[in-house]
Amino acid sequence: MSDAPRLTSLAHGGGCGCKLDPATLRQLLAQQPAAGPFERLLVGNETADDAAVWELEDGTCLIATTDFFTPMVDDPIDFGRIAATNAISDVYAMGGRPLFALAILGMPLGKIDPEVVARILRGGAEQCAAAGIPVAGGHSIDAPEPIYGLAVIGTCRREAVRRNADAVAGDAVLLTKALGVGVYSAAIKRATLDEAGYRDFIATTTLLNRIGTDLAAEPAVHALTDVTGFGILGHGLEIARGAGLTLTLEADALPLLPQAEALARAGAVTGASHRNWAAFGEAVDLPADFPEWRRHLLTDPQTSGGLLVTCSADRADAILARIRAAGYPAAARIGRIEAGPARIRVAA
């Protein structure tokens, strides 16, 4: 359709920026019955982890997750690729290998040409193929807004399971990808992101977090999670709360996408960034006179963001070098885990 609307114009938000805010999510989960007691359920919803983990009889574990969202880009193939990468990431973040995926599709019939929908599905299937897995089925509905994502099943050995709640005092904290996806998304929504910026955006959001599988084989790696809609502060706070410790972030060490600072300074900020701060800002200690644009980058929702890793400090440099050599050049050592209350302290 020559007069077809932009994909992003059909959605109120985009990517992981349309997640429920952390405070609302915690309130809803608090009203749900506990997932246990099930002896073989190793990871449920008790620590807001990335996926459920169920142990089979032989010590093999099944990992199950689902993730879907509305478009943050207008190119349907790119949308499909980003959504698939983001969903598969949850398996890697638990230390597993993905086995197969099921598609989740909601489309506003009559507003989108079927060929556009087919291209979204093709993009997702292409990214699954890059991860070495098939899209084995799925489910679709007529929906008010475009929605696409995957349910993903993976596997690992019990000893390889890495939760977000097992950080140890003295651990170093690493991040495998640069921050700034949310402000780039805001610029895309406004049609103000240049071609170079878009290339950087696609490169990071379609970079599979497969390094998580390798990191789980390293005994010095204690906790893993991926950074998505709650930003580096929100997902870092999950690690701090899970361990009952303080996570200190070195603001100057945080890797940023090339245009992230300029976009944040110009006000290209998502609504999710504001909601995130309102939800958990009371658990964060910022330096005096910390600029608002820098704070927005800390609450910036990351669609298909990097892995947040805690590991023994004496192994941190070697593990960081391994991550970079595996194809994550922006990876950085960004902080540490310390004894103290379950909070985040940001050091400038």
C-alpha positions as CSV (number, residue, x, y, z in Angstrom):
1,M,0.0,0.0,0.0
2,S,1.6,3.3,-1.1
3,D,-0.2,5.2,1.6
4,A,0.5,2.6,4.3
5,P,1.1,4.1,7.7
6,R,4.5,3.8,9.4
7,L,4.6,0.9,11.7
8,T,5.7,3.1,14.6
9,S,2.6,5.3,14.1
10,L,0.3,2.4,14.9
11,A,1.7,1.8,18.4
12,H,1.5,4.0,21.5
13,G,5.1,2.9,22.4
14,G,7.8,0.7,21.1
15,G,10.0,-2.2,22.0
16,C,10.8,-2.8,25.6
17,G,9.7,0.8,26.3
18,C,6.1,-0.4,26.4
19,K,6.7,-2.8,29.3
20,L,4.7,-2.2,32.4
21,D,6.7,-0.1,34.8
22,P,8.6,-2.1,37.6
23,A,6.4,-0.8,40.4
24,T,3.2,-1.8,38.7
25,L,4.6,-5.2,37.8
26,R,5.8,-5.9,41.4
27,Q,2.3,-4.9,42.6
28,L,0.6,-7.3,40.2
29,L,3.0,-10.2,41.0
30,A,2.6,-9.7,44.7
31,Q,-1.1,-10.6,44.2
32,Q,-0.4,-13.8,42.4
33,P,-0.1,-17.2,44.0
34,A,3.4,-18.5,44.6
35,A,4.8,-20.7,41.8
36,G,5.7,-23.5,44.2
37,P,6.3,-25.6,46.0
38,F,7.5,-27.6,42.9
39,E,10.8,-29.3,43.7
40,R,11.9,-29.2,40.1
41,L,11.1,-25.6,39.4
42,L,14.5,-24.0,40.0
43,V,13.6,-20.5,38.9
44,G,10.1,-19.1,39.0
45,N,8.9,-15.5,39.4
46,E,10.4,-15.0,42.9
47,T,13.3,-12.8,41.8
48,A,11.9,-11.2,38.5
49,D,14.4,-13.3,36.6
50,D,14.6,-13.6,32.8
51,A,13.0,-17.1,32.4
52,A,11.6,-20.1,34.2
53,V,13.9,-23.1,34.7
54,W,12.6,-26.6,35.3
55,E,15.0,-29.5,36.1
56,L,14.4,-32.8,34.4
57,E,15.4,-36.2,35.8
58,D,18.9,-36.4,34.4
59,G,20.1,-32.9,35.6
60,T,19.2,-31.3,32.3
61,C,17.1,-28.1,32.7
62,L,14.4,-26.7,30.5
63,I,14.4,-22.9,30.1
64,A,11.1,-21.2,29.1
65,T,10.4,-17.6,28.3
66,T,8.2,-15.3,26.3
67,D,8.7,-11.7,25.1
68,F,6.8,-9.5,22.6
69,F,6.2,-5.8,22.0
70,T,5.1,-3.2,19.6
71,P,7.3,-1.7,16.8
72,M,10.2,0.6,17.5
73,V,11.2,0.8,13.8
74,D,9.3,1.1,10.6
75,D,11.1,-1.5,8.6
76,P,9.1,-4.8,9.1
77,I,12.1,-7.1,8.7
78,D,14.2,-5.1,11.2
79,F,11.2,-5.1,13.6
80,G,11.0,-8.9,13.3
81,R,14.8,-9.4,13.8
82,I,14.9,-7.1,16.9
83,A,11.9,-8.7,18.5
84,A,13.4,-12.2,17.9
85,T,16.8,-11.3,19.2
86,N,15.3,-9.8,22.3
87,A,13.2,-12.9,23.1
88,I,16.0,-15.3,22.6
89,S,18.2,-13.3,24.9
90,D,16.3,-14.5,28.0
91,V,17.6,-18.0,27.4
92,Y,21.1,-16.8,27.0
93,A,20.7,-14.7,30.2
94,M,19.9,-17.9,32.2
95,G,23.1,-19.6,30.8
96,G,21.3,-21.8,28.3
97,R,21.1,-22.6,24.7
98,P,17.9,-22.0,22.7
99,L,16.2,-25.0,21.1
100,F,13.2,-23.6,19.3
101,A,10.7,-20.8,19.2
102,L,7.0,-20.2,18.8
103,A,5.8,-16.9,17.2
104,I,3.4,-14.5,19.0
105,L,1.6,-12.2,16.5
106,G,-1.0,-9.6,16.9
107,M,-1.9,-7.3,13.9
108,P,-4.5,-4.7,13.2
109,L,-6.3,-6.2,10.3
110,G,-7.2,-3.7,7.6
111,K,-4.5,-1.3,8.6
112,I,-1.4,-3.3,7.6
113,D,-0.9,-5.1,4.3
114,P,-0.4,-8.8,4.7
115,E,2.9,-8.6,2.9
116,V,4.2,-6.3,5.7
117,V,3.2,-8.9,8.3
118,A,4.9,-11.6,6.3
119,R,8.1,-9.5,6.3
120,I,7.9,-9.1,10.1
121,L,7.6,-12.9,10.4
122,R,10.5,-13.4,7.9
123,G,12.7,-11.1,9.9
124,G,12.0,-13.1,13.1
125,A,12.6,-16.4,11.3
126,E,15.9,-15.1,9.9
127,Q,17.2,-14.1,13.3
128,C,16.1,-17.5,14.8
129,A,18.1,-19.2,12.0
130,A,21.1,-17.1,12.9
131,A,20.7,-18.4,16.5
132,G,20.5,-22.0,15.1
133,I,16.8,-22.6,16.0
134,P,13.5,-23.0,14.1
135,V,10.3,-21.1,14.5
136,A,8.2,-24.3,15.1
137,G,4.7,-22.7,15.3
138,G,2.9,-19.9,17.1
139,H,-0.4,-18.0,17.5
140,S,-1.9,-14.9,15.9
141,I,-4.8,-12.6,16.7
142,D,-6.4,-9.4,15.3
143,A,-5.1,-6.7,17.7
144,P,-5.5,-2.9,17.9
145,E,-1.7,-2.4,17.6
146,P,1.1,-4.4,15.9
147,I,2.6,-6.9,18.3
148,Y,5.3,-9.5,17.6
149,G,7.6,-11.7,19.6
150,L,8.5,-15.2,20.6
151,A,8.1,-17.9,23.2
152,V,11.5,-19.6,23.4
153,I,12.5,-22.9,24.9
154,G,16.1,-23.7,25.8
155,T,18.2,-26.1,27.8
156,C,21.2,-26.2,30.0
157,R,22.8,-28.3,32.8
158,R,21.7,-27.5,36.3
159,E,25.2,-26.3,37.2
160,A,25.1,-23.8,34.3
161,V,21.9,-22.0,35.5
162,R,22.7,-18.4,36.3
163,R,20.1,-16.4,38.1
164,N,20.0,-12.6,38.6
165,A,20.0,-13.1,42.4
166,D,23.4,-14.7,43.1
167,A,25.8,-11.8,43.1
168,V,28.5,-12.0,45.8
169,A,30.0,-9.1,47.8
170,G,33.3,-8.1,46.1
171,D,32.1,-9.1,42.6
172,A,33.0,-6.9,39.6
173,V,30.1,-5.9,37.4
174,L,30.4,-6.1,33.6
175,L,28.0,-5.0,30.8
176,T,28.3,-6.5,27.3
177,K,26.5,-3.8,25.1
178,A,26.3,0.0,25.0
179,L,23.4,1.9,26.4
180,G,21.1,4.3,24.6
181,V,18.7,2.2,22.7
182,G,15.7,4.0,24.2
183,V,16.8,7.5,23.2
184,Y,17.5,6.2,19.7
185,S,14.0,4.7,19.6
186,A,12.6,8.1,20.6
187,A,14.5,9.7,17.8
188,I,13.2,7.1,15.3
189,K,9.7,7.8,16.5
190,R,10.3,11.5,15.7
191,A,12.0,10.6,12.4
192,T,15.1,12.5,13.5
193,L,17.7,9.7,13.7
194,D,20.2,9.9,10.9
195,E,21.3,6.9,8.8
196,A,24.5,6.2,10.7
197,G,22.6,6.2,14.0
198,Y,20.0,3.8,12.6
199,R,22.8,1.4,11.5
200,D,24.3,1.5,15.0
201,F,20.8,0.9,16.5
202,I,20.2,-2.1,14.3
203,A,23.7,-3.5,14.9
204,T,23.3,-3.5,18.7
205,T,19.6,-4.6,18.9
206,T,20.2,-7.6,16.5
207,L,23.5,-8.7,18.2
208,L,22.6,-12.1,19.9
209,N,23.6,-12.4,23.5
210,R,24.9,-15.9,22.9
211,I,28.0,-15.1,25.0
212,G,25.7,-15.9,28.0
213,T,26.0,-19.6,27.3
214,D,29.8,-19.4,27.5
215,L,29.8,-17.2,30.6
216,A,27.7,-19.8,32.4
217,A,30.5,-22.3,32.0
218,E,32.8,-20.0,34.0
219,P,32.5,-20.7,37.8
220,A,33.7,-17.2,38.5
221,V,30.5,-15.8,36.9
222,H,27.9,-15.6,39.7
223,A,24.9,-13.6,38.3
224,L,23.5,-12.9,34.9
225,T,20.6,-10.9,33.5
226,D,19.8,-8.9,30.4
227,V,19.2,-5.2,30.4
228,T,15.9,-4.4,28.8
229,G,12.9,-2.2,29.5
230,F,13.8,-1.1,33.1
231,G,17.2,0.3,32.0
232,I,20.6,-0.3,33.7
233,L,19.3,0.9,37.0
234,G,16.1,-1.2,37.1
235,H,17.8,-4.5,36.2
236,G,20.8,-3.6,38.3
237,L,18.4,-3.1,41.2
238,E,17.0,-6.6,40.6
239,I,20.5,-7.9,41.1
240,A,21.0,-5.9,44.3
241,R,17.7,-6.9,45.7
242,G,18.1,-10.5,44.8
243,A,21.5,-10.7,46.6
244,G,20.6,-8.2,49.4
245,L,23.7,-6.1,48.5
246,T,24.6,-2.7,47.1
247,L,25.5,-2.3,43.5
248,T,27.8,0.6,42.8
249,L,27.8,1.8,39.2
250,E,30.7,4.0,37.8
251,A,28.8,6.4,35.6
252,D,31.8,7.4,33.6
253,A,32.5,3.7,32.8
254,L,29.1,3.0,31.2
255,P,29.4,2.4,27.5
256,L,27.1,4.5,25.4
257,L,26.0,4.3,21.7
258,P,27.7,7.0,19.7
259,Q,24.8,9.5,19.6
260,A,23.2,8.6,23.0
261,E,24.5,11.6,24.9
262,A,23.6,14.1,22.2
263,L,20.1,12.6,21.8
264,A,19.5,12.6,25.6
265,R,20.7,16.2,25.9
266,A,18.3,17.1,23.1
267,G,15.4,15.6,24.9
268,A,14.9,12.4,22.9
269,V,13.6,10.6,25.9
270,T,11.0,7.9,26.2
271,G,8.0,7.9,28.5
272,A,9.3,4.7,30.0
273,S,12.4,6.5,31.3
274,H,10.2,8.7,33.4
275,R,8.1,5.8,34.6
276,N,11.2,3.8,35.5
277,W,12.6,6.6,37.7
278,A,9.2,7.1,39.4
279,A,9.1,3.4,40.1
280,F,12.5,2.8,41.7
281,G,14.3,6.2,42.0
282,E,14.0,6.0,45.8
283,A,16.3,3.0,45.8
284,V,19.1,4.9,43.9
285,D,21.7,7.2,45.3
286,L,22.9,9.7,42.7
287,P,25.8,12.2,43.0
288,A,25.0,15.8,43.8
289,D,24.1,17.8,40.7
290,F,23.9,14.7,38.5
291,P,22.5,16.1,35.2
292,E,19.0,15.0,34.2
293,W,20.1,13.8,30.8
294,R,22.6,11.4,32.4
295,R,19.9,10.1,34.7
296,H,17.7,9.5,31.7
297,L,20.4,7.3,30.2
298,L,20.4,5.2,33.4
299,T,16.7,4.6,33.2
300,D,16.6,4.4,29.4
301,P,14.7,1.3,28.3
302,Q,16.9,-1.1,26.4
303,T,15.3,-3.1,23.7
304,S,17.5,-6.2,23.2
305,G,20.1,-4.8,25.5
306,G,23.3,-6.4,26.7
307,L,24.0,-8.8,29.5
308,L,24.7,-7.5,33.0
309,V,27.3,-9.9,34.6
310,T,28.7,-10.1,38.1
311,C,31.9,-12.1,38.6
312,S,34.9,-12.6,40.9
313,A,37.0,-9.4,40.7
314,D,40.2,-11.3,40.2
315,R,38.8,-12.9,37.0
316,A,37.0,-9.8,35.7
317,D,39.6,-8.5,33.3
318,A,40.1,-11.9,31.7
319,I,36.3,-12.4,31.4
320,L,35.9,-9.0,29.9
321,A,38.6,-9.7,27.3
322,R,36.8,-12.9,26.5
323,I,33.5,-11.1,26.0
324,R,35.1,-8.5,23.7
325,A,36.9,-11.1,21.7
326,A,33.6,-12.9,21.1
327,G,32.2,-9.9,19.3
328,Y,31.0,-7.4,21.9
329,P,33.5,-4.5,21.5
330,A,31.5,-2.1,23.7
331,A,31.7,-4.5,26.7
332,A,33.0,-2.7,29.8
333,R,33.6,-3.1,33.5
334,I,31.1,-0.7,35.0
335,G,31.0,-1.3,38.8
336,R,31.1,-3.6,41.8
337,I,29.0,-5.4,44.4
338,E,29.4,-4.3,48.0
339,A,28.1,-5.1,51.4
340,G,25.2,-2.8,52.3
341,P,21.5,-2.3,51.7
342,A,19.8,-3.5,48.5
343,R,20.3,-0.3,46.6
344,I,22.2,1.2,43.7
345,R,24.8,3.8,44.3
346,V,26.0,5.8,41.2
347,A,29.5,7.2,41.4
348,A,30.5,10.0,39.1
